[in-house]
Every structure is written in C-alpha cells, then in structure tokens.
Amino acid sequence: MAVTEKATRRALLKLLSVIAGPAYQKVDETEPCDRLIEHVIELTKTEASEGAALIESCAPHGKSMLTHAQQKLEILSEFKVLYQLAKEQFGDI
C-alpha cells in the first residue's frame, strides 16, 4: 500500500481531532496542518490557564482541568514529531 499525501493529511487530521477533543470543532480543516496544530496548542494553553484560574478560586475541578490540559500539550508536542516526518516526506500538507 502506497502512502499518499492525501491519506497522510487525513490521518494527521483525524489524530489531531482525537487529541484536541471538542476544541477541534473550532478549527478550519482547510488550513495547513502546522497552523491547525498551533491553533489547537493555543486552545489547549487557554484551557490550562482557565484550569489555573479555577485552582486559584478554589474550584474543585480546576486541578483536573489543568492536569488534562498539560497532558494534552505533551501529546501535541509528540504529535508535532509525526507531523515533521510527514512534512519531510510530502512538504507542507
């Protein structure tokens, strides 16, 4: 089976949607993958900030929200490695 640029992009977008969760609904899939990844990272950083603010106000779910956002940022960092491999193979996708 030959791996095509189109199939690779589709796979990356699917993985990104799984990682991002509901935040992914706010992205435009026609954008290049690197922009989409950065957009999801920014959305996740916003989630982390909101979690930190909730912790400061002693809200019970703030810590779990912050932890989840931090874990998602780590996963997105690893996802960028996969994107780089695809970019080396196909260029900007």
PEUR-V703992 format. One record per backbone hydrogen bond with DSSP energy under -0.5 kcal/mol. NH is the residue of the N-H (numbers start at 1). CO is the residue of the C=O. E is the energy in kcal/mol with one decimal. If there is no record, write none. Layout:
# PEUR-V703992
((NH:CO:E) (NH:CO:E))
This chain:
# PEUR-V703992
((4:2:-0.6) (8:4:-2.3) (9:5:-2.6) (10:6:-2.4) (11:7:-2.3) (12:8:-2.6) (13:9:-2.7) (14:10:-2.1) (15:11:-2.5) (16:12:-2.6) (17:13:-2.1) (18:14:-1.9) (19:15:-2.5) (20:16:-2.9) (21:17:-1.9) (23:20:-1.1) (24:21:-2.1) (25:22:-1.4) (26:23:-1.7) (27:24:-1.8) (29:27:-0.7) (31:28:-2.1) (35:32:-0.6) (36:32:-2.0) (37:33:-2.9) (38:34:-2.1) (39:35:-2.4) (40:36:-2.5) (41:37:-2.3) (42:38:-2.4) (43:39:-2.4) (44:40:-2.4) (45:41:-2.4) (46:42:-1.9) (47:43:-1.9) (48:44:-2.3) (49:45:-2.3) (50:46:-2.4) (51:47:-2.4) (52:48:-2.4) (53:49:-2.3) (54:50:-2.1) (55:51:-2.0) (56:52:-2.1) (57:53:-1.5) (58:55:-1.7) (59:54:-3.0) (62:59:-1.3) (65:61:-2.0) (66:62:-2.6) (67:63:-2.7) (68:64:-2.4) (69:65:-2.1) (70:66:-2.4) (71:67:-2.4) (72:68:-2.3) (73:69:-2.2) (74:70:-1.8) (75:71:-2.2) (76:72:-2.6) (77:73:-1.8) (78:74:-1.7) (79:75:-2.5) (80:76:-1.8) (81:77:-0.6) (81:78:-0.8) (82:78:-1.2) (83:79:-2.3) (84:80:-2.3) (85:81:-2.0) (86:82:-2.2) (87:83:-2.8) (88:84:-2.3) (89:85:-1.5) (90:86:-2.9) (91:87:-2.6))
